Amino acid sequence: MNILQAKNEIKNTVKAYLSKNSFGEYAIESKNQRPLLLIGPPGIGKTQIMEQISKECQIGLVSYTITHHTRQSAVGLPFIQEKVFDGKNYSITEYTMSEIIASVYSKMEDTGLKEGILFIDEINCVSETLAPTMLQFLQNKTFGNQKVPAGWIIVAAGNPSEYNKSVRDFDVVTMDRIRYINVETDYYVWKEYAISSHIHPMILSYLELKPNHFYTVSTSVDGMEFVTARGWEDLSHLLYTYEKMNLEISQDTIYEYLHHEDIAEDVFAYYLVYKKYQDDYGIDDILNGNVSSQIYARLFNADFDERVSVVNLVIDGLLRNVMQYSFEKNCTDLWYGFLKEYRKKMDSSYKACVKEFMDIYHDKVQSELLSVRQKHEYDVVLEQIQKVNVDEALSPKDRFDQCTKSFFEQKNKVDVLDENLKIQIENAFEFMESAFKNGQEMTIFVTNLTMSSEMALYLSSHSITVYEKYKQVLLIGTQKARLLDELQH
């Protein structure tokens, strides 16, 4: 299965394993909760989906790469304990608590989350001395003589033997006690994640043209060559930062992330061309409805690569704007929620309500349930509500009116962004129709646009006639293609 299917499988497992019966006990007993084992190529997102699942299910996550550990850190250190058997004193060896088990308890204390996922990566690449410990862990859910706490689900991951020479196979006894999930690379699944995660548009545009370059691991005369999903994402972060700081990006820079000389060279060449298209086509003019006839003439004579690049530049412009709108709207919704609570508690002081809001925020941060962006949204709202000086001597109505003035300024700001974004989407469709008519470029445009979770949410909550028209056409086309494919098979 692909990584998205694997995520859904694990997420469903978390829900099932943590469900309780009418007595408050786990519906599936701990001994029957089989650990999950993900086996798949390196860098496809196995660790990342664990972080996503823990946040979405609001549970804890403890993550370890087991190859970084010795037997002592996994099992614990031995010490001598005196015990009495049949009236005689004996010295026996016991073990301190495993570092890994201790980390689970620490996570519970730090976050207040009593349930979670214990994720062990590279589990089939451990040393010979640690291998029996890992088998015991998968079979009995213990490290040394300490069990994994109840409510903590074990998920392990490893690489197939073709990617790692130190991989060892599990025996039948172990395999009969786990749930084995084989994960394969799938560019189109990653693409949906990449668009919603705002991966650099140059990367998305390049892979649109050459999806076969998305993932490769091979051995050449010069050694191992590889390109992974992790490499593309990390390169994206670097490109954004280098561009913001006006730092030079070289082919060598790209090779540091994409360890394949031919692909790195090809990506660098495309990057230079892409930057030129960015300057030549004036995407802001297109979104604002100011397209010159020279632009249409150039596109008419352009090759497919250039046309696809322009499509992705337009998409990137819209996604940057919907991201700004979404951020401001989320801030407004948070602020509105605060004001609703304050309205209910007008007997309390304004400062007391601000402190309560701040405490809720800090609790969520402590529990590690917020994304970086959600933290930023809370920070913006906190800064704004703390600026307000409410005269407690005023009547409840006057106090409330006093603290809502800046809120309505924020709401007006969102309304303006909303209206501008709607116009820009309509302008983008008008440009696409004029430039490409019913070509493949329009299919790419509509499909990729709606892969963004923020844009999909915006489009579903707004009536944009031209989008609805193309959505229905593409839906019919997709269904027809699927039916033809089934008939062929």
N, C-alpha and C positions, 0 to 999 in steps of 0.2 A: 504494500500500500504506500501511498505518498505521505508526506509529512503532515498534511492537513488531516488526512484520514486517521493517521496515528494519534494526532492531538485529540481528535474527537473521541477516539477509542479510549484513550487514557482519561479524558474528562468524564466520560460516562462511567468508567470504572471508579473514579474518585467518588462520584455521586452514589454509586451502588454500594461501595465499601463503607462509606460514611453514613449511609441511611440507617435508621434505628427502628426497632419494633415498638410495640405498645408499652413494653417494659423499660424503654430507654436503653436497650442493649443494641449493639451493632447487629443488623439483620443477617450479615454474613460474618461468622465468627473469625477472629484473627487467624486461626490455624487454617481456615479455608480461603483466606484472602491471598491468592497467589500473587507473588511479585511479578511485575511486568518487565520484560527484557526486550529492549529495542536494539536491533542490529541493523546498521546502515552505514553508508559511506561517511567519512569525516566532513564536518563543515556544512551539513545540510540543515542544521537548526534543531537538533535533538535537545540541547540544553535550553535553547530559547523557548521552545514550547512548554518546558517545565515552568519557566517564569511566567509565561502567559496564563497557564492553567491555574497556578497558585493564586494569581491576582484575580482571575475571573471567578474562581471558586471561593475566594477569600479565606485561604488556608496558608499555613506556613510552608517554607521551602528550605531544606538544608541540602546543599549540593557539594559533592566531593568528586575529584578526579583521583581514583584509587591508586593509580600508578605513582602518585606523589607520596604514597604512604609506605611505611614499613609495617611489619607484623606487629611491632610493639604499639604503634600509634593506633592501629585498627583494633587490636585485641586488648591492649592495656599492658601495664608493666607487672611482672610477678612480685609477690611479697610473701613472707612466711607468716602463717597464722597458726596459733596454738589451738588445738581442739582435743576434746576428751571423748574417747570411744571405749566402752566397756571398762570404765574406770582408769584407763591409761591415757597419758598425755601424748599427743602426736603433733609433729610439725608438718603442716601441709602447705602446699603452694596455692595461693589465690592470686587474683588479678585485679588491678585497679580498673576503674571504669574506662572503657574505650573512649578515645578522643571523639570518635564519630557519634557515639551514643550521647556523650556529654554535650556535644554541639546541638543535638536535638532538644535536650532539656534546656539548654541556654536559650535556644530560639523560642521555646515556649515561654520562658520567663521574660525575655526581652520584648516579645510582641504581644503576649497575652493570648496567642493562638494555640489551642491545645491539640489541633489536628493539622496534618500536613503531609508533604511528600518528602521522603528521604531519597535523593537522587544520587546514584553512584555511577560515574562515567568511566569508560574504558575498563569495565569489569573483567573482560576476557583477555586483558593484556597484563595482568599482574605477574609478579615474580613467582618463581616456583615455591618459595617459602610462604607466600601469602595466598596461593591458590586454594589450599584446604580451607582457609578462613572464609574466602569468598563463597565456596561451595556450602559451607555451614551457614553463612549469612542468607543465601538464597533458599536453602532447604528449611532452616529453622528460625529465620529472622532474628538471629543473635550475632553479636560480635563478642567473642570470648564467652563469658558467662552472663552477659547482660542482653536482655531482649530489647528490641526496638519498641518504644512505648506504644500502647494501644492508640488507635486513631491516626497512626502514621503509616502511610502507604509506601511500599518499596517499589521504586522504578529504577532499573539499571539500564545501561546502554553500552554498546561496544561496536567495534568495526569488523567487517568481514575480513577473512584472512588475506584476501588479495590486496588489502590496503595497509596491512601491518604484519610484519614477519613474526612478531612476538605473540600473535593471537593463539589462544589455546581453546580447544573444543570442550564443551561441557558434556558430562556423561549422561546416560539415559535417566539415572536416578534424579539428577538435578533438573533435567529438561521436563521430567514428569511432574515437577512441582512449581513450574513457572508458566507464565503466558508469554509466548514468543511472538514478537511483532517484527516482521521484516519490512524495513523502510527503504524506499527507492527514491532517487532524485527525480524531480518533476519541475521543469522550468516554469510551466504555466501556473502551477500552484504557488511557487515562490513569487512569481510576477504579481499576483494579487496582493500578497503580503508586501512586496516591495513598493507598489504604488501607494498603498495606505500608509506605509512607513516613510514615504517621501525620499526613497532612494534617489540619488542624483539622476536627473532626467537624461543626461548623456548615456549613462549606463543602461537605462531602460530602452532608450532609442537604439543603442548598439545591439542589445540582445533581441530587440524586435526584429532586426535584420539578420542576426546570426545566433539564433537560440541554441545551436549545437555547440557554441563556445561557453555556454553557461557552466557546465561542470565537466571536468575531465581529469583523470589521474592516469598517468602512463609513465613508462620508463624508457628513456632514450640513452644514447651513448654518453650523454653529459650528466646522466643521473635522473632523479625523479622530477617529472613535470606535472604540475597540478593547478587547477583552477576550481575554487569551491564557492558555494553560496556565501560563506563567511567572508571570503576574500572580496567579493563584490560589495558586500555591505560595509566592510571596514574601509574599503577604498572610497566609497561614497562619502563617509564622514570626513575623510581626509580632503577630498576634492572641495567640499563645501567650505572647509576651514581655510584651505590654501587660497581659494578664490576670494574669500572675504578679506584675507590678509595680503592679497596681491603677491603671493609667493609663486615661484615658477614650478610648474609640473612637468617633469621629464618622463621619458620612456622608462628610465631606471626606477623612478618613483612608482610607476604603475606595476613594474615587474616585481617590486617588493611585496605586492599584494596578489598579483596574478603570476604565479611561478611557471609561466610557459612563454618562451621567448617570442614565438610567432604571434600568439594571442595578445601579449603585452604590446608588441610592436603595432599590431593592427588596431588595438584600442587607442593607443596614443595618436596614431594617424587620424582616426575618426574623431578623437577629442578636439584636435586642432580644427578640423573641418566643422564640427558642431559649433564651436565657439564662433567661427566665422558666420555660420548661418544665424546664430543668435544676434550678431551685430547687424547683419544684412537685412533681416526680415522685419525688425521692429514689432515684436509681439505685442507690446502695449498698444501700439496703433491699431493692430488687428482687433484686440479685445475692445477697444474704444470705438470701433467702427470706422476707422480712418485708413482704409487700405488703398494704396495707389494702384493705378493700372499697370505700372511696371512690375509690381509684385506678382500679379496674376500672369503677366506675360512670361516672367521668369519661371514660375511654377509649371506653366504649360509646356515649356521646353526642358524642364528638369528631369533627371533620372529618378528612379523609384527611391533610392537611398535618400536623396535630398528631400523628396516629398514626404517621406516617412519622418525624417528629422524635423521638418516644419510642423507636422501634425503633433509630434511629441513636445515641441516647444510651446505650441498653443495649449496643449493639455497641462503642461507644467505651469504656465501662466495662470490658468484657471484654478489649478490645485493649490497654488500659493495663496490665491485670493480666498478660496473657500476655507483654507486652513486658518487664515486671519479671522474670517467671519465666525468660524466655529469656535475659535478660542474666545473671542469677545462675547459670543452668545453664551458659552458655558459660564463665563465670569458673571454675566448678567443673571443667569438662572441661579447661580450660587448666591448672589447678592439678594435676589428676590426671595430665596428660601430663608435667608437671614432676617429680612424685613418681616416676613410672615410670622416667624417665631417671636420677633420683637413685638409685633402687634398683639400677639396672644398674651405677652407678659409685660404689659404697660405698667404694671405695679412695680416691676423691677427697674433698676436704673439701666440706661443705655450701655454704660461701661460694663455692667454685669453681663449683659447679653453678648457684648463683643467678646468678653472673656470666655463665655460658654462656647461660642463659635470657635475661638482659638483653641480651646481644650479639645473639641471634637476633631479639629484639624490635626493637632499634635498626636492624638490617639491613633488616627489613621496613618500618620507618618510612622509612628512607633510600630504599628502592626504591619508595615511595609505593604499596604494595600493600594497606595496611590502611585500612578505613573509619574514620570518627571513632569510631563505636561500638566497633569492634574495638580501637582504641587505648585506649579507656576500660577495656575488659575486661582488657587486658594491664596497665594501670596498677594496677587493683584487685588483681590477682594478685601483681604485683611488690611492692606495698606489704605484702601479707600474708606472703609468703615471706621478705621481708627482716626482718620483725619476729621471726622464729623464731631463738632462740639455741640452737644444737646443741652439746652438749659432745662434742668430738671424742675425748675419752678413753674414752667409753662404747663398748660393743660395737656392731657394725653394727645388730643388731636394736633395741637400746635407742635408738640414734641415730635410726633410722627412725621408731620409735614416738613419739619426742620431736617430730619435725617433722610428724607427721600429725594431732596432736590438733586444731589449729585447722582443718585440712582437713575433718575429720568434723563439726565445728560448722557449717561452710559447707554440707556435704552435707545435714545435718539441716534447715538453713534452706531449701534447695531442695525437699526432700521436703514440708515444710509448705506452701510456695507451690504446689507441684504438687497436693497434696490439696485445698487451698482453691480453686484454679482449677477443678478438675474439678467440685467442688460448685457453684461459681458458674455454670458452663456449664449444668449440669443445672437449676439454679434459673431461669436465663434462659429455657431452653426451656419449663419449666413455666409461667412467666409468660406467654410468647408464646402457648402453647396456650390458657391461660385467658382472655387478653385478646383474642386475634384468631382463635382456632380455626384454620380452614384458609384464612384470607384471604390477600390479596396481601402483607400485611405479613410473614407467615412466609417467603414466598419471598424477599423482600428481605433478611430477617434471615439466613437460611442462606446465600444467595448472597454477600452482602457479607462475612459472617463468614469464609468460606473464601477470600476474595480476599486476605486477609492471609497473607503467606508464613509468619509466625511461628505464627499460629493454625492454618494448614493443616498445618504440621509437627507441632504439638502434637496435633491431632485424629487425624492419621495414626498417631501412636505411642501413643495411648491408646484404650481401648475405652469409648466413651460411647454407650450403646444408643440414646438418644433422638435423637442426632445422626445415627447410621447410618440410622435409620428415615426421617428427613426427607431425608437425602441421596439415598436410593434413590427416594423418591417424586418428588423434584425432577428426578432424572436421567431417570426414565421420562417425566415431563412435558416435559422439554427435548427428548428424542428424538421425542416425539409432535409437538411444535411444529415441529421441523425437517422431519419427514416431510410434514406438512401444507403447509409452506411450499414444499417441492420439488414436491408435487403441483399446487399452485396455479400454479407457473411452468412 
